[in-house]
Amino acid sequence: MAPPKEQEPLDPFIASTTPEVLHHHINYTHNDNPSYDSFVASNEYYVVVESVLNHSTQIVDEVLNYNRASENKVETPLPNRIDEPVCMLKKIGCQLSTCNVLCEPKSVDQSTIAILKEVASTKDWETKAVLTLAAFAMEFGDFCCLIANHLHPFTASPHVDLTKSLALLKRTNLFTEPLKMNARKQATIELNNLIKDTLKMMESIFEIEKLAKYDAELITDRMKEVDVYWIISAVVVCAAKLTSLTSTTEYCTNEQEQGIFKKYAEKIGIFNNKELKDLLEKGRKKEADDKKYRELKRLNNPREIVKFLTLLLFDEKETDHHLFDGSTSVEVEVELLKEKNLLFLISRPNIEEDIISHLKLVHDEKIIKNDQYKIVWLPIVDDDKGETVDNQKASFQSWKSKMPWLSSKLVSDKGSIRFLREDWGFVGRTILLVRNAKATVEKRDALPMIQIWGAAAFPFHDAEVRMSAEFNWMIHALKGQSKIQQWAEHDDVFFIYGGKDKEWVKKFEIKVDEIFKIKDPTKAPRYNVNSPEGDVEKFWKTIAESFLFVLLHSNKPEIDAFKRKELQKLITYIGEEGWCVLMKGSKTVITCHGLTALRILNDFDTWKVNLQENSFEICFERYYEMVTRYDLTKYCSSFSILDPQTDVPNEVKCVECYGVMEKHITFTFKCCHSNLKDNKVNKDNKVTEDTKVTKDNKGNNDNKVTEDTKVTKDNKVNKDTNVTKDINLV
């Protein structure tokens, strides 16, 4: 069997030696070591190594400056005993004592790889570096102890001759005699600095490991093995430099040796001053943010309101803790908010104009008359969105000037933003959080209520009870349209409709006009939300807000089940070829998909006989129920909620088939009415006991569900139509 191929040394400074190449080069040393011993350098062990090197470099500093050491040094607490792999340390020491290492970087690499092979049985990479530092500390510490004894001799000791003899063998006299020391001074300064920098790099790696619990990305993309390689290489260089300084009585600077030493010193400096420094700053900031978040949670109580708000709204470096009062244009103390009911308007600096308009109504009609309530705007700057305090200042100042309530400074601290996100539900969409004087959040977001009911929604906590029962969502969505208001007041029958298919719209309008015998289309009892005089975007936005409101409050008895059902049906029709809502005055009679509505109108001759005994809306509704009860070709229904509040229900039932809709991780609810297709619905449209609830989060990549079926007039299935649903509620 041929012997294994010897690993070729490399120069880590050339361009072709990328971190990946170096990583492979290092791991090659461990290919034949599948088993590991149990030794891991504990914190106590590293404290001892650190103490030896710190004290040793202090002694060298003292020699260089020819000053006596301070008599009141703070000593590092040391353990009483430590366990260490003595044989492994001696083997590492042998590698560190190799001469002529500083002749070229490949020689340093060769010694570094040799040490990595000696510590290959140690699994923990930090331990490999610490053991190398320990082996060097044993040699360098002995050396410096002898120097210290010369500076501070124990004259009464009976072993003075022993110390002097060891000093001669170790050649420490070269550092204690001024004339000989002068020739070595600059080289000794550089050696001492590299030892300090290498120790600093080791400490940084340990700290980054600890900080990784706040941000895993600190170590995710970092090759720990490469960091350890450079630490060991630096120790090899330091050991070689010490040997060089003590090898001859008359020291002479070697330019080649000096150049190689400088390369390693610069490399360790880059780690400390750039790469690891950046990671440390990032990790320490994450740690500070986490501590701030936890402190905010602790202070979120009635007794600490001022401390809580000061910590939430201001950076710890800020000394000016004032809010801007838009009604007087003066700054006021945070103390003003003590024992108040607070309405926190939380948004991006560029807030929506209509939100300010709605909130002004509440402020002018209610808040200004009630001193127990205050509105506070919290403008959030999130650098994850590419925002900075500087680039948002102009927008912030512009919007602040339009607000008659209190405004804080721009809030950009990650700890505060995390609290607003995780505890108060702010995820980017503007919200109005209502917090009472007892520090209890009464409403995560009162804005939908204000947008629906205006100032009458105040004081928010019981608005559903007071207002939901009589409220008509459809009339509200078309507020300002004189036709709609007139028909509602006169209790007329009329259609509200829309859709993206112009052909469907045309057919629908012709059938309505034909049934109602309308000759002048302008007098037809129908309103197209897509018409030029309408605002289709505002219509769907209002419908979406209304549905989100009833969804969030679906457990309230005041939320009418029928109204919620019709709203949910309507919201799933966004983007459909056609849809319609039949109204009787201000009452919603039924909401239909376009295909179903057109079919009912086309069958008018079939059910018009019932008009002799019942009104049009009753006959239309009954025929709708008959058509849809056993319609096995239902299109899939779905809607999505963007930036949902945390109390969105986990379970939503489909209003078409009464099955539980699949809930996807993006808060998309979908249903393809499998209950109807499997004949699992009884005559009362109730789901039978064997209906299965599906929550497997299955769906295609674009979160859309497609149904390729359509019903012809004679109830036969025609496989030629695609109905795709994907609705977003924002």
VENJO-V579054 format. One record per residue. RES is the residue in one letter. PSI is psi in whole degrees, 0 to 359 (* if undefined). OMEGA is omega as a letter, one per 20 degrees, with the letter a starting at -180 (NA if undefined). Layout:
# VENJO-V579054
res:RES psi:PSI omega:OMEGA
res:RES psi:PSI omega:OMEGA
This chain:
# VENJO-V579054
res:M psi:129 omega:a
res:A psi:141 omega:r
res:P psi:152 omega:a
res:P psi:146 omega:a
res:K psi:131 omega:r
res:E psi:138 omega:a
res:Q psi:130 omega:a
res:E psi:132 omega:r
res:P psi:155 omega:r
res:L psi:164 omega:r
res:D psi:111 omega:a
res:P psi:354 omega:a
res:F psi:348 omega:a
res:I psi:156 omega:a
res:A psi:328 omega:a
res:S psi:344 omega:r
res:T psi:81 omega:r
res:T psi:165 omega:r
res:P psi:325 omega:r
res:E psi:318 omega:r
res:V psi:315 omega:r
res:L psi:321 omega:r
res:H psi:315 omega:r
res:H psi:319 omega:r
res:H psi:319 omega:a
res:I psi:313 omega:a
res:N psi:341 omega:r
res:Y psi:330 omega:a
res:T psi:344 omega:a
res:H psi:3 omega:a
res:N psi:330 omega:a
res:D psi:18 omega:a
res:N psi:71 omega:a
res:P psi:338 omega:a
res:S psi:147 omega:a
res:Y psi:150 omega:r
res:D psi:179 omega:a
res:S psi:0 omega:a
res:F psi:128 omega:r
res:V psi:130 omega:a
res:A psi:109 omega:a
res:S psi:171 omega:r
res:N psi:322 omega:r
res:E psi:322 omega:a
res:Y psi:315 omega:a
res:Y psi:325 omega:r
res:V psi:321 omega:r
res:V psi:313 omega:r
res:V psi:315 omega:r
res:E psi:319 omega:a
res:S psi:318 omega:r
res:V psi:312 omega:a
res:L psi:322 omega:r
res:N psi:313 omega:a
res:H psi:324 omega:a
res:S psi:316 omega:r
res:T psi:329 omega:r
res:Q psi:321 omega:r
res:I psi:318 omega:r
res:V psi:318 omega:r
res:D psi:320 omega:a
res:E psi:319 omega:r
res:V psi:317 omega:a
res:L psi:326 omega:a
res:N psi:353 omega:a
res:Y psi:37 omega:r
res:N psi:148 omega:r
res:R psi:146 omega:a
res:A psi:153 omega:r
res:S psi:140 omega:a
res:E psi:349 omega:a
res:N psi:56 omega:r
res:K psi:145 omega:r
res:V psi:115 omega:a
res:E psi:141 omega:r
res:T psi:129 omega:r
res:P psi:129 omega:a
res:L psi:148 omega:r
res:P psi:161 omega:a
res:N psi:327 omega:r
res:R psi:157 omega:r
res:I psi:154 omega:r
res:D psi:139 omega:r
res:E psi:150 omega:r
res:P psi:89 omega:a
res:V psi:316 omega:a
res:C psi:320 omega:r
res:M psi:321 omega:r
res:L psi:322 omega:r
res:K psi:323 omega:r
res:K psi:319 omega:r
res:I psi:319 omega:r
res:G psi:323 omega:r
res:C psi:319 omega:r
res:Q psi:325 omega:r
res:L psi:339 omega:a
res:S psi:6 omega:r
res:T psi:133 omega:r
res:C psi:166 omega:r
res:N psi:25 omega:r
res:V psi:327 omega:a
res:L psi:15 omega:r
res:C psi:330 omega:r
res:E psi:157 omega:a
res:P psi:330 omega:r
res:K psi:328 omega:r
res:S psi:320 omega:r
res:V psi:316 omega:r
res:D psi:319 omega:a
res:Q psi:315 omega:r
res:S psi:321 omega:r
res:T psi:314 omega:r
res:I psi:323 omega:r
res:A psi:319 omega:r
res:I psi:318 omega:r
res:L psi:326 omega:r
res:K psi:324 omega:r
res:E psi:327 omega:a
res:V psi:15 omega:a
res:A psi:334 omega:a
res:S psi:353 omega:r
res:T psi:116 omega:a
res:K psi:321 omega:a
res:D psi:124 omega:a
res:W psi:326 omega:r
res:E psi:324 omega:r
res:T psi:323 omega:r
res:K psi:316 omega:a
res:A psi:318 omega:a
res:V psi:320 omega:r
res:L psi:322 omega:r
res:T psi:317 omega:r
res:L psi:322 omega:a
res:A psi:317 omega:r
res:A psi:319 omega:r
res:F psi:321 omega:a
res:A psi:325 omega:r
res:M psi:318 omega:r
res:E psi:310 omega:a
res:F psi:325 omega:r
res:G psi:316 omega:r
res:D psi:314 omega:a
res:F psi:314 omega:a
res:C psi:330 omega:r
res:C psi:321 omega:r
res:L psi:323 omega:r
res:I psi:317 omega:r
res:A psi:323 omega:r
res:N psi:329 omega:r
res:H psi:322 omega:r
res:L psi:324 omega:a
res:H psi:71 omega:a
res:P psi:143 omega:r
res:F psi:87 omega:a
res:T psi:334 omega:a
res:A psi:354 omega:a
res:S psi:138 omega:r
res:P psi:356 omega:a
res:H psi:30 omega:a
res:V psi:319 omega:a
res:D psi:323 omega:r
res:L psi:315 omega:a
res:T psi:317 omega:r
res:K psi:321 omega:a
res:S psi:316 omega:r
res:L psi:321 omega:r
res:A psi:322 omega:r
res:L psi:318 omega:r
res:L psi:321 omega:a
res:K psi:349 omega:r
res:R psi:33 omega:r
res:T psi:344 omega:r
res:N psi:339 omega:r
res:L psi:341 omega:a
res:F psi:353 omega:a
res:T psi:345 omega:r
res:E psi:118 omega:a
res:P psi:319 omega:a
res:L psi:316 omega:a
res:K psi:329 omega:a
res:M psi:325 omega:a
res:N psi:323 omega:a
res:A psi:336 omega:a
res:R psi:359 omega:a
res:K psi:307 omega:a
res:Q psi:317 omega:r
res:A psi:324 omega:r
res:T psi:320 omega:r
res:I psi:315 omega:a
res:E psi:320 omega:r
res:L psi:312 omega:a
res:N psi:320 omega:r
res:N psi:320 omega:r
res:L psi:322 omega:r
res:I psi:314 omega:r
res:K psi:316 omega:a
res:D psi:323 omega:r
res:T psi:319 omega:r
res:L psi:321 omega:r
res:K psi:320 omega:r
res:M psi:319 omega:r
res:M psi:315 omega:r
res:E psi:322 omega:r
res:S psi:318 omega:r
res:I psi:318 omega:r
res:F psi:316 omega:a
res:E psi:320 omega:r
res:I psi:321 omega:r
res:E psi:320 omega:r
res:K psi:321 omega:a
res:L psi:345 omega:a
res:A psi:340 omega:r
res:K psi:341 omega:r
res:Y psi:336 omega:a
res:D psi:101 omega:a
res:A psi:337 omega:a
res:E psi:344 omega:r
res:L psi:328 omega:a
res:I psi:354 omega:a
res:T psi:311 omega:a
res:D psi:8 omega:a
res:R psi:135 omega:r
res:M psi:98 omega:a
res:K psi:325 omega:a
res:E psi:322 omega:a
res:V psi:319 omega:r
res:D psi:315 omega:a
res:V psi:321 omega:r
res:Y psi:314 omega:a
res:W psi:327 omega:r
res:I psi:313 omega:a
res:I psi:319 omega:r
res:S psi:319 omega:r
res:A psi:321 omega:r
res:V psi:319 omega:r
res:V psi:316 omega:a
res:V psi:319 omega:r
res:C psi:317 omega:r
res:A psi:318 omega:r
res:A psi:322 omega:r
res:K psi:320 omega:r
res:L psi:318 omega:r
res:T psi:318 omega:r
res:S psi:321 omega:a
res:L psi:335 omega:a
res:T psi:2 omega:a
res:S psi:333 omega:a
res:T psi:151 omega:r
res:T psi:317 omega:r
res:E psi:99 omega:a
res:Y psi:135 omega:r
res:C psi:130 omega:a
res:T psi:130 omega:r
res:N psi:117 omega:a
res:E psi:317 omega:a
res:Q psi:314 omega:r
res:E psi:317 omega:a
res:Q psi:320 omega:r
res:G psi:317 omega:r
res:I psi:317 omega:r
res:F psi:318 omega:a
res:K psi:322 omega:r
res:K psi:315 omega:a
res:Y psi:323 omega:r
res:A psi:318 omega:r
res:E psi:321 omega:a
res:K psi:314 omega:r
res:I psi:324 omega:r
res:G psi:322 omega:r
res:I psi:318 omega:r
res:F psi:313 omega:a
res:N psi:323 omega:a
res:N psi:348 omega:a
res:K psi:287 omega:a
res:E psi:302 omega:a
res:L psi:328 omega:r
res:K psi:315 omega:r
res:D psi:318 omega:r
res:L psi:320 omega:r
res:L psi:316 omega:r
res:E psi:317 omega:r
res:K psi:315 omega:a
res:G psi:318 omega:r
res:R psi:325 omega:r
res:K psi:319 omega:r
res:K psi:320 omega:r
res:E psi:316 omega:r
res:A psi:320 omega:r
res:D psi:319 omega:r
res:D psi:317 omega:r
res:K psi:321 omega:r
res:K psi:318 omega:r
res:Y psi:315 omega:a
res:R psi:325 omega:r
res:E psi:323 omega:r
res:L psi:319 omega:r
res:K psi:322 omega:r
res:R psi:322 omega:a
res:L psi:355 omega:a
res:N psi:72 omega:r
res:N psi:164 omega:a
res:P psi:329 omega:a
res:R psi:337 omega:a
res:E psi:27 omega:a
res:I psi:317 omega:a
res:V psi:314 omega:r
res:K psi:319 omega:a
res:F psi:310 omega:a
res:L psi:323 omega:r
res:T psi:316 omega:r
res:L psi:322 omega:a
res:L psi:318 omega:a
res:L psi:341 omega:a
res:F psi:148 omega:r
res:D psi:148 omega:a
res:E psi:337 omega:r
res:K psi:344 omega:a
res:E psi:140 omega:r
res:T psi:342 omega:a
res:D psi:101 omega:a
res:H psi:66 omega:a
res:H psi:154 omega:r
res:L psi:152 omega:r
res:F psi:125 omega:r
res:D psi:109 omega:a
res:G psi:340 omega:a
res:S psi:334 omega:a
res:T psi:351 omega:a
res:S psi:33 omega:r
res:V psi:162 omega:r
res:E psi:142 omega:a
res:V psi:160 omega:a
res:E psi:152 omega:r
res:V psi:334 omega:r
res:E psi:334 omega:a
res:L psi:334 omega:a
res:L psi:358 omega:a
res:K psi:133 omega:r
res:E psi:31 omega:r
res:K psi:155 omega:r
res:N psi:124 omega:a
res:L psi:136 omega:r
res:L psi:104 omega:a
res:F psi:113 omega:r
res:L psi:106 omega:a
res:I psi:122 omega:a
res:S psi:177 omega:r
res:R psi:163 omega:r
res:P psi:330 omega:r
res:N psi:83 omega:a
res:I psi:159 omega:a
res:E psi:138 omega:a
res:E psi:319 omega:a
res:D psi:332 omega:r
res:I psi:318 omega:r
res:I psi:319 omega:a
res:S psi:314 omega:r
res:H psi:317 omega:a
res:L psi:331 omega:r
res:K psi:324 omega:r
res:L psi:316 omega:r
res:V psi:316 omega:a
res:H psi:312 omega:a
res:D psi:325 omega:a
res:E psi:334 omega:a
res:K psi:302 omega:a
res:I psi:317 omega:a
res:I psi:339 omega:a
res:K psi:355 omega:a
res:N psi:104 omega:a
res:D psi:350 omega:a
res:Q psi:357 omega:r
res:Y psi:140 omega:r
res:K psi:140 omega:r
res:I psi:133 omega:r
res:V psi:123 omega:r
res:W psi:126 omega:r
res:L psi:97 omega:r
res:P psi:120 omega:a
res:I psi:128 omega:r
res:V psi:118 omega:a
res:D psi:113 omega:a
res:D psi:344 omega:r
res:D psi:339 omega:r
res:K psi:10 omega:a
res:G psi:14 omega:a
res:E psi:147 omega:r
res:T psi:161 omega:r
res:V psi:320 omega:a
res:D psi:314 omega:a
res:N psi:355 omega:r
res:Q psi:358 omega:a
res:K psi:315 omega:a
res:A psi:315 omega:r
res:S psi:318 omega:r
res:F psi:313 omega:a
res:Q psi:322 omega:a
res:S psi:313 omega:a
res:W psi:326 omega:r
res:K psi:323 omega:a
res:S psi:344 omega:a
res:K psi:358 omega:a
res:M psi:127 omega:a
res:P psi:9 omega:a
res:W psi:192 omega:a
res:L psi:145 omega:r
res:S psi:138 omega:r
res:S psi:177 omega:r
res:K psi:172 omega:r
res:L psi:128 omega:a
res:V psi:116 omega:a
res:S psi:354 omega:a
res:D psi:132 omega:a
res:K psi:326 omega:r
res:G psi:318 omega:r
res:S psi:316 omega:a
res:I psi:323 omega:r
res:R psi:319 omega:r
res:F psi:315 omega:a
res:L psi:325 omega:a
res:R psi:307 omega:a
res:E psi:328 omega:a
res:D psi:331 omega:a
res:W psi:358 omega:r
res:G psi:17 omega:r
res:F psi:117 omega:a
res:V psi:22 omega:r
res:G psi:324 omega:r
res:R psi:138 omega:a
res:T psi:132 omega:r
res:I psi:160 omega:r
res:L psi:100 omega:a
res:L psi:131 omega:a
res:V psi:120 omega:a
res:R psi:122 omega:a
res:N psi:178 omega:a
res:A psi:345 omega:r
res:K psi:12 omega:r
res:A psi:20 omega:r
res:T psi:131 omega:r
res:V psi:114 omega:a
res:E psi:329 omega:r
res:K psi:126 omega:r
res:R psi:325 omega:r
res:D psi:110 omega:r
res:A psi:358 omega:a
res:L psi:314 omega:r
res:P psi:323 omega:r
res:M psi:319 omega:r
res:I psi:320 omega:a
res:Q psi:334 omega:r
res:I psi:312 omega:a
res:W psi:354 omega:r
res:G psi:214 omega:a
res:A psi:339 omega:a
res:A psi:343 omega:r
res:A psi:337 omega:a
res:F psi:137 omega:j
res:P psi:26 omega:r
res:F psi:316 omega:a
res:H psi:338 omega:r
res:D psi:20 omega:a
res:A psi:325 omega:r
res:E psi:318 omega:a
res:V psi:319 omega:a
res:R psi:333 omega:a
res:M psi:334 omega:a
res:S psi:323 omega:a
res:A psi:318 omega:a
res:E psi:357 omega:a
res:F psi:140 omega:r
res:N psi:115 omega:a
res:W psi:321 omega:a
res:M psi:315 omega:r
res:I psi:321 omega:r
res:H psi:320 omega:a
res:A psi:336 omega:a
res:L psi:26 omega:r
res:K psi:132 omega:a
res:G psi:347 omega:r
res:Q psi:111 omega:a
res:S psi:323 omega:r
res:K psi:311 omega:a
res:I psi:314 omega:a
res:Q psi:320 omega:a
res:Q psi:313 omega:r
res:W psi:320 omega:a
res:A psi:318 omega:a
res:E psi:325 omega:a
res:H psi:2 omega:r
res:D psi:38 omega:a
res:D psi:162 omega:r
res:V psi:130 omega:r
res:F psi:162 omega:r
res:F psi:138 omega:r
res:I psi:130 omega:a
res:Y psi:172 omega:r
res:G psi:183 omega:r
res:G psi:161 omega:a
res:K psi:346 omega:a
res:D psi:106 omega:a
res:K psi:327 omega:r
res:E psi:318 omega:r
res:W psi:315 omega:a
res:V psi:316 omega:a
res:K psi:315 omega:r
res:K psi:318 omega:a
res:F psi:313 omega:a
res:E psi:320 omega:r
res:I psi:317 omega:a
res:K psi:319 omega:r
res:V psi:313 omega:a
res:D psi:324 omega:a
res:E psi:316 omega:a
res:I psi:318 omega:a
res:F psi:6 omega:r
res:K psi:50 omega:a
res:I psi:125 omega:r
res:K psi:329 omega:r
res:D psi:107 omega:a
res:P psi:332 omega:a
res:T psi:343 omega:r
res:K psi:7 omega:a
res:A psi:142 omega:a
res:P psi:62 omega:a
res:R psi:149 omega:r
res:Y psi:122 omega:a
res:N psi:116 omega:a
res:V psi:344 omega:r
res:N psi:4 omega:a
res:S psi:157 omega:a
res:P psi:325 omega:a
res:E psi:350 omega:a
res:G psi:175 omega:r
res:D psi:87 omega:a
res:V psi:324 omega:r
res:E psi:316 omega:r
res:K psi:323 omega:r
res:F psi:308 omega:a
res:W psi:328 omega:r
res:K psi:317 omega:r
res:T psi:318 omega:r
res:I psi:317 omega:r
res:A psi:317 omega:r
res:E psi:319 omega:a
res:S psi:316 omega:a
res:F psi:319 omega:r
res:L psi:322 omega:r
res:F psi:310 omega:a
res:V psi:331 omega:r
res:L psi:317 omega:a
res:L psi:337 omega:a
res:H psi:27 omega:a
res:S psi:342 omega:r
res:N psi:356 omega:r
res:K psi:132 omega:r
res:P psi:338 omega:a
res:E psi:343 omega:r
res:I psi:112 omega:a
res:D psi:125 omega:a
res:A psi:321 omega:a
res:F psi:316 omega:r
res:K psi:319 omega:r
res:R psi:319 omega:a
res:K psi:314 omega:a
res:E psi:325 omega:r
res:L psi:317 omega:a
res:Q psi:320 omega:r
res:K psi:314 omega:a
res:L psi:319 omega:a
res:I psi:334 omega:r
res:T psi:354 omega:a
res:Y psi:359 omega:r
res:I psi:129 omega:r
res:G psi:358 omega:r
res:E psi:164 omega:r
res:E psi:332 omega:r
res:G psi:156 omega:r
res:W psi:162 omega:r
res:C psi:156 omega:r
res:V psi:124 omega:r
res:L psi:125 omega:a
res:M psi:148 omega:r
res:K psi:99 omega:a
res:G psi:234 omega:r
res:S psi:8 omega:a
res:K psi:134 omega:r
res:T psi:123 omega:a
res:V psi:305 omega:a
res:I psi:149 omega:r
res:T psi:129 omega:a
res:C psi:147 omega:r
res:H psi:152 omega:a
res:G psi:318 omega:a
res:L psi:318 omega:r
res:T psi:316 omega:a
res:A psi:316 omega:a
res:L psi:325 omega:r
res:R psi:318 omega:r
res:I psi:317 omega:r
res:L psi:322 omega:r
res:N psi:333 omega:r
res:D psi:16 omega:a
res:F psi:320 omega:a
res:D psi:334 omega:a
res:T psi:320 omega:a
res:W psi:1 omega:a
res:K psi:341 omega:r
res:V psi:333 omega:a
res:N psi:348 omega:a
res:L psi:346 omega:r
res:Q psi:332 omega:a
res:E psi:335 omega:a
res:N psi:162 omega:r
res:S psi:167 omega:a
res:F psi:313 omega:a
res:E psi:325 omega:r
res:I psi:316 omega:r
res:C psi:319 omega:r
res:F psi:315 omega:a
res:E psi:317 omega:a
res:R psi:321 omega:r
res:Y psi:325 omega:r
res:Y psi:315 omega:a
res:E psi:321 omega:r
res:M psi:317 omega:a
res:V psi:320 omega:a
res:T psi:346 omega:a
res:R psi:313 omega:a
res:Y psi:29 omega:r
res:D psi:108 omega:a
res:L psi:5 omega:a
res:T psi:29 omega:a
res:K psi:134 omega:r
res:Y psi:158 omega:r
res:C psi:143 omega:r
res:S psi:138 omega:r
res:S psi:154 omega:r
res:F psi:153 omega:a
res:S psi:146 omega:r
res:I psi:114 omega:r
res:L psi:141 omega:a
res:D psi:55 omega:a
res:P psi:153 omega:r
res:Q psi:161 omega:a
res:T psi:343 omega:a
res:D psi:19 omega:r
res:V psi:130 omega:a
res:P psi:144 omega:r
res:N psi:337 omega:a
res:E psi:124 omega:r
res:V psi:129 omega:a
res:K psi:142 omega:r
res:C psi:135 omega:a
res:V psi:356 omega:r
res:E psi:315 omega:a
res:C psi:354 omega:r
res:Y psi:10 omega:r
res:G psi:163 omega:r
res:V psi:127 omega:a
res:M psi:145 omega:r
res:E psi:131 omega:r
res:K psi:124 omega:a
res:H psi:165 omega:a
res:I psi:345 omega:r
res:T psi:17 omega:a
res:F psi:41 omega:r
res:T psi:126 omega:r
res:F psi:130 omega:a
res:K psi:149 omega:r
res:C psi:130 omega:r
res:C psi:18 omega:r
res:H psi:44 omega:r
res:S psi:336 omega:r
res:N psi:318 omega:r
res:L psi:319 omega:a
res:K psi:333 omega:r
res:D psi:11 omega:r
res:N psi:42 omega:a
res:K psi:27 omega:r
res:V psi:130 omega:a
res:N psi:184 omega:a
res:K psi:339 omega:r
res:D psi:13 omega:r
res:N psi:30 omega:r
res:K psi:143 omega:a
res:V psi:133 omega:a
res:T psi:169 omega:a
res:E psi:337 omega:a
res:D psi:12 omega:r
res:T psi:132 omega:a
res:K psi:142 omega:r
res:V psi:125 omega:a
res:T psi:122 omega:r
res:K psi:46 omega:a
res:D psi:9 omega:r
res:N psi:35 omega:r
res:K psi:146 omega:r
res:G psi:167 omega:r
res:N psi:177 omega:a
res:N psi:332 omega:a
res:D psi:20 omega:r
res:N psi:39 omega:r
res:K psi:147 omega:r
res:V psi:135 omega:a
res:T psi:135 omega:r
res:E psi:123 omega:a
res:D psi:40 omega:a
res:T psi:156 omega:r
res:K psi:148 omega:r
res:V psi:131 omega:r
res:T psi:176 omega:a
res:K psi:331 omega:a
res:D psi:24 omega:r
res:N psi:20 omega:r
res:K psi:147 omega:a
res:V psi:130 omega:r
res:N psi:120 omega:a
res:K psi:48 omega:a
res:D psi:6 omega:a
res:T psi:134 omega:r
res:N psi:130 omega:r
res:V psi:113 omega:a
res:T psi:134 omega:a
res:K psi:130 omega:r
res:D psi:96 omega:a
res:I psi:135 omega:r
res:N psi:129 omega:r
res:L psi:121 omega:a
res:V psi:* omega:NA
